[in-house]
Amino acid sequence: MPTSSAACECRTLCGDLNADGSVDLQDFASFANCFAQPPWTSMACACADLDGDQVVTLIDLGAFVTALETPPIQTPPNCPNP
């Protein structure tokens, strides 16, 4: 079962659920599959739990959308620094 610290290790950027170096529609598809799931369901779901509260919720979606819109050098406010 991944922990919150595992979630921090699985991405290069906040919202980069597949660790390919960008936050894009592939990450959104993974996020959608993880919505309302606990983070230990998969490593992608561990990454999608952006606020670390042990479930992927609308709060995580807000941070994810911010990550989609934010240049990669910035981190959305409720994401841990990579």
C-alpha positions, 0 to 999 in steps of 0.5 A, spaced: 500 500 500 503 506 497 503 511 503 503 519 502 511 519 501 510 514 496 505 519 492 511 524 493 516 520 490 512 517 484 512 524 480 516 529 477 511 535 477 505 536 481 499 532 477 504 528 473 501 522 474 505 518 469 511 521 471 513 523 464 515 530 465 509 533 463 501 534 466 497 533 460 491 529 458 494 522 459 494 524 466 487 527 466 485 520 464 489 517 470 486 522 475 479 520 472 480 513 473 482 514 480 477 519 482 473 517 489 478 512 490 483 511 495 491 512 494 493 505 495 489 503 489 495 504 484 501 508 484 497 513 479 492 514 484 497 515 490 499 521 485 492 523 484 491 524 492 495 531 491 493 533 498 494 527 502 488 526 505 487 518 503 482 519 497 482 522 491 476 528 491 474 535 488 480 538 492 485 534 488 481 535 482 482 543 483 490 542 484 490 538 478 487 543 474 491 548 477 497 544 475 494 543 468 494 551 467 501 552 471 508 552 468 512 546 470 517 550 474 511 552 479 507 548 484 500 549 485 498 551 492 496 545 495 501 540 492 507 538 496 514 541 492 516 535 488 
